[in-house]
Amino acid sequence: PIRGLRRAMIRVGAGDLDVAVPIYDGTEIGQLQAGFNQMAAGLRERDRIRSVFEHHVGEDVARTALDRADVLGGEICHGVVFFVDIVGSTGLAGRLPPDEVVSLLNGFFAVVVEVAARHGGQVNKFEGDGALVVFGAPAVLEDPAGAALSAGRELAAALSGHTDRFGAGIGIAAGPAVAGNIGSPERYEYTVIGDPVNEAARLTDLAKGARGRVLASWSAVEAADPDEAVFWKRGREVTLRGRPGKTRLATLA
């Protein structure tokens, strides 16, 4: 029985939590075996909860939350964000049955999550028929602006194959923002707030009527590495709703 426990402990140490040992009797050895099985079951439950948590908030955010679970507030970061939002979603909801709308949204978000993850982006939140993706927080990226712009180009190309079902606008902006846990000690979430988020949301609305349906701020292009910047060209200045200054647009070259 001792050798069996030792072998089981080695398996747990190697990351295999799907393990249990037979309980021989009611002696101290049997109690030790039962205690080991309870411990393994607790580890499996903790691992399942962590997996569910990561699916809800993302792996990087989950790791940050576990490391700093009781810390509220944020820190200034020079992040890059993009919004992506379905065109005419209100009409879809009125035209299709609810289960078909959910299926369509899940297919749409699957593409968004896949492309964002490939470029190091973190899907911060889903907002109905849209999503906010953050680059450079909480995971630090060498070139967050370039990663966001590259992801925007790839996402626009990927979504162009679904225009028979839905279209989407993509807006990308860069600048100083606050990233951290916002809320109360009883209920909070990791998010990014600041002018780049507002600017990206406004650019998304504008992008729905633009060629390629993707727009970025020129400041985001200027912050990116030249290898990515060559794919973008300087556009006109516009005044976006809710913002005091003008925004220089960047469009796909």
C-alpha positions as CSV (number, residue, x, y, z in Angstrom):
1,P,0.0,0.0,0.0
2,I,2.8,2.4,0.7
3,R,4.4,1.8,-2.7
4,G,1.0,2.3,-4.3
5,L,0.6,5.7,-2.5
6,R,4.2,6.7,-3.6
7,R,3.4,5.9,-7.2
8,A,0.2,7.8,-7.1
9,M,2.0,10.8,-5.6
10,I,4.5,10.8,-8.4
11,R,1.7,10.9,-10.9
12,V,0.1,13.8,-9.1
13,G,3.5,15.6,-9.0
14,A,3.7,15.1,-12.8
15,G,0.4,16.8,-13.3
16,D,-1.9,13.7,-13.6
17,L,-4.8,14.4,-11.3
18,D,-7.0,11.6,-12.6
19,V,-5.6,9.1,-10.0
20,A,-6.9,7.2,-7.0
21,V,-5.6,4.4,-4.8
22,P,-7.6,1.4,-3.5
23,I,-8.5,1.6,0.2
24,Y,-7.3,-1.5,1.9
25,D,-9.0,-1.4,5.3
26,G,-9.9,0.9,8.2
27,T,-6.4,1.1,9.7
28,E,-4.2,4.2,9.6
29,I,-2.9,3.1,6.2
30,G,-6.5,2.9,4.9
31,Q,-7.2,6.4,6.4
32,L,-4.1,7.7,4.6
33,Q,-5.3,6.1,1.3
34,A,-8.8,7.7,1.8
35,G,-7.2,11.1,2.6
36,F,-5.0,10.9,-0.6
37,N,-8.1,10.2,-2.7
38,Q,-9.9,13.2,-1.1
39,M,-6.9,15.4,-1.8
40,A,-6.8,14.2,-5.5
41,A,-10.5,14.9,-5.9
42,G,-10.0,18.4,-4.4
43,L,-7.2,19.1,-6.8
44,R,-9.3,18.0,-9.8
45,E,-12.1,20.3,-8.7
46,R,-9.7,23.2,-8.3
47,D,-8.3,22.5,-11.7
48,R,-11.8,22.4,-13.2
49,I,-12.7,25.7,-11.6
50,R,-9.5,27.3,-12.8
51,S,-10.2,26.1,-16.3
52,V,-13.7,27.5,-16.3
53,F,-12.4,30.8,-14.9
54,E,-9.8,31.0,-17.7
55,H,-12.5,30.4,-20.3
56,H,-14.5,33.3,-18.8
57,V,-11.8,35.9,-18.5
58,G,-8.8,34.6,-20.5
59,E,-5.6,32.8,-19.3
60,D,-3.6,36.0,-18.8
61,V,-6.3,37.8,-16.8
62,A,-6.9,34.6,-14.8
63,R,-3.2,34.4,-13.9
64,T,-3.2,38.1,-12.9
65,A,-6.3,37.7,-10.8
66,L,-4.9,34.6,-9.0
67,D,-1.6,36.5,-8.2
68,R,-3.3,39.7,-7.1
69,A,-6.8,38.5,-6.1
70,D,-7.4,41.2,-3.5
71,V,-6.0,44.2,-5.3
72,L,-8.4,46.7,-6.7
73,G,-7.4,49.6,-8.9
74,G,-5.3,49.9,-12.0
75,E,-2.0,51.1,-13.5
76,I,-1.2,53.3,-16.5
77,C,-0.2,51.3,-19.6
78,H,0.4,52.3,-23.2
79,G,-2.0,49.8,-24.6
80,V,-3.7,49.2,-27.9
81,V,-7.3,48.2,-28.2
82,F,-9.6,47.3,-31.0
83,F,-13.4,46.9,-31.1
84,V,-15.2,44.6,-33.5
85,D,-18.9,44.9,-33.9
86,I,-21.4,43.2,-36.2
87,V,-23.2,45.4,-38.8
88,G,-27.0,45.4,-38.5
89,S,-27.2,43.1,-35.5
90,T,-30.6,44.5,-34.5
91,G,-32.0,43.4,-37.8
92,L,-30.5,39.9,-37.3
93,A,-32.1,39.6,-33.9
94,G,-35.5,40.5,-35.3
95,R,-35.2,38.3,-38.4
96,L,-33.8,35.1,-36.9
97,P,-34.9,32.7,-34.1
98,P,-32.9,33.2,-30.8
99,D,-31.0,29.9,-31.2
100,E,-29.8,30.9,-34.7
101,V,-28.7,34.3,-33.4
102,V,-26.7,32.6,-30.6
103,S,-25.2,30.2,-33.1
104,L,-24.2,33.0,-35.5
105,L,-22.7,35.0,-32.6
106,N,-20.7,32.1,-31.4
107,G,-19.3,31.5,-34.9
108,F,-18.4,35.2,-35.1
109,F,-16.7,35.3,-31.8
110,A,-14.8,32.0,-32.5
111,V,-13.1,33.8,-35.4
112,V,-12.4,36.9,-33.3
113,V,-10.9,34.9,-30.4
114,E,-8.7,32.7,-32.7
115,V,-7.3,35.7,-34.6
116,A,-6.7,37.8,-31.4
117,A,-4.9,34.9,-29.6
118,R,-2.7,34.3,-32.6
119,H,-1.4,37.9,-32.3
120,G,-1.1,38.0,-28.5
121,G,-4.4,39.9,-27.9
122,Q,-6.7,39.4,-24.9
123,V,-10.4,39.4,-25.5
124,N,-11.3,41.6,-22.6
125,K,-15.1,41.4,-22.9
126,F,-18.0,40.4,-25.1
127,E,-20.6,43.2,-25.4
128,G,-23.7,41.7,-27.1
129,D,-22.7,41.5,-30.7
130,G,-19.2,43.1,-30.2
131,A,-15.9,42.4,-28.5
132,L,-13.1,44.5,-27.0
133,V,-9.7,43.1,-27.6
134,V,-6.6,44.4,-25.7
135,F,-3.0,44.2,-26.7
136,G,-0.2,44.9,-24.2
137,A,-2.2,44.3,-21.0
138,P,-2.0,42.3,-18.8
139,A,0.6,40.4,-20.9
140,V,3.3,42.7,-22.1
141,L,4.0,42.6,-25.9
142,E,7.1,43.9,-27.7
143,D,5.0,45.7,-30.4
144,P,1.4,45.9,-29.2
145,A,0.4,48.4,-31.9
146,G,1.8,46.2,-34.6
147,A,0.1,43.2,-33.2
148,A,-3.3,44.9,-33.0
149,L,-3.0,46.3,-36.6
150,S,-1.9,42.9,-37.9
151,A,-4.8,41.2,-36.1
152,G,-7.2,43.8,-37.5
153,R,-6.1,43.1,-41.0
154,E,-6.3,39.4,-40.6
155,L,-9.7,39.6,-38.9
156,A,-11.1,41.8,-41.6
157,A,-10.0,39.3,-44.2
158,A,-11.3,36.3,-42.2
159,L,-14.7,38.0,-41.7
160,S,-15.0,38.9,-45.4
161,G,-15.8,35.3,-46.1
162,H,-18.9,35.5,-43.9
163,T,-20.6,38.6,-45.5
164,D,-23.5,36.4,-46.6
165,R,-24.3,36.0,-42.9
166,F,-22.9,39.1,-41.2
167,G,-20.4,41.9,-41.7
168,A,-18.4,43.6,-39.0
169,G,-16.6,46.9,-38.4
170,I,-13.2,47.0,-36.7
171,G,-11.7,50.0,-35.0
172,I,-8.1,50.2,-33.6
173,A,-6.7,52.9,-31.4
174,A,-3.6,53.3,-29.2
175,G,-2.6,55.5,-26.2
176,P,-2.3,55.6,-22.4
177,A,-5.0,53.8,-20.6
178,V,-5.7,52.4,-17.1
179,A,-5.7,48.6,-16.9
180,G,-6.7,46.8,-13.7
181,N,-9.4,45.4,-11.5
182,I,-12.4,47.7,-11.5
183,G,-15.4,47.2,-9.2
184,S,-15.8,46.4,-5.5
185,P,-14.2,43.8,-3.2
186,E,-17.3,41.7,-3.7
187,R,-17.5,41.9,-7.5
188,Y,-14.9,43.2,-9.9
189,E,-13.4,42.6,-13.3
190,Y,-10.2,43.2,-15.1
191,T,-10.7,45.8,-17.8
192,V,-9.1,48.7,-19.7
193,I,-10.6,52.2,-19.6
194,G,-9.4,55.4,-21.2
195,D,-9.4,57.4,-24.3
196,P,-8.1,54.7,-26.6
197,V,-11.1,52.5,-25.7
198,N,-13.6,55.3,-26.6
199,E,-11.7,56.2,-29.8
200,A,-11.7,52.5,-30.9
201,A,-15.4,52.2,-30.3
202,R,-16.1,55.3,-32.4
203,L,-13.8,54.1,-35.2
204,T,-15.7,50.9,-35.3
205,D,-18.9,52.7,-36.0
206,L,-17.2,54.6,-38.8
207,A,-15.5,51.5,-40.1
208,K,-18.9,49.8,-40.9
209,G,-19.2,52.1,-43.9
210,A,-15.5,52.1,-44.9
211,R,-13.7,50.0,-47.5
212,G,-12.5,46.8,-45.9
213,R,-14.5,47.7,-42.8
214,V,-11.4,48.4,-40.7
215,L,-10.1,51.7,-39.5
216,A,-7.3,52.7,-37.2
217,S,-6.0,55.9,-35.7
218,W,-2.9,57.2,-37.4
219,S,-1.2,57.4,-34.0
220,A,-1.6,53.6,-33.7
221,V,0.2,53.2,-37.0
222,E,3.0,55.5,-35.9
223,A,3.5,53.4,-32.8
224,A,3.8,50.2,-34.7
225,D,7.0,48.7,-36.2
226,P,7.7,49.7,-39.8
227,D,7.1,46.2,-41.0
228,E,3.4,46.5,-40.1
229,A,3.0,50.2,-40.8
230,V,3.6,49.7,-44.5
231,F,0.2,48.1,-44.8
232,W,-1.5,51.3,-43.8
233,K,-1.9,54.7,-45.3
234,R,-2.6,58.1,-43.8
235,G,-6.2,59.2,-44.2
236,R,-8.4,62.3,-43.5
237,E,-9.0,63.9,-40.1
238,V,-12.4,63.5,-38.5
239,T,-14.1,64.5,-35.3
240,L,-15.4,61.4,-33.6
241,R,-18.5,61.7,-31.4
242,G,-17.7,62.4,-27.8
243,R,-14.0,63.3,-28.3
244,P,-12.7,66.9,-28.1
245,G,-9.9,66.7,-30.7
246,K,-9.7,65.4,-34.2
247,T,-8.5,61.9,-35.1
248,R,-6.3,61.2,-38.1
249,L,-7.6,58.0,-39.7
250,A,-5.5,55.2,-41.1
251,T,-6.9,52.9,-43.8
252,L,-5.6,49.7,-45.4
253,A,-3.0,50.6,-48.1
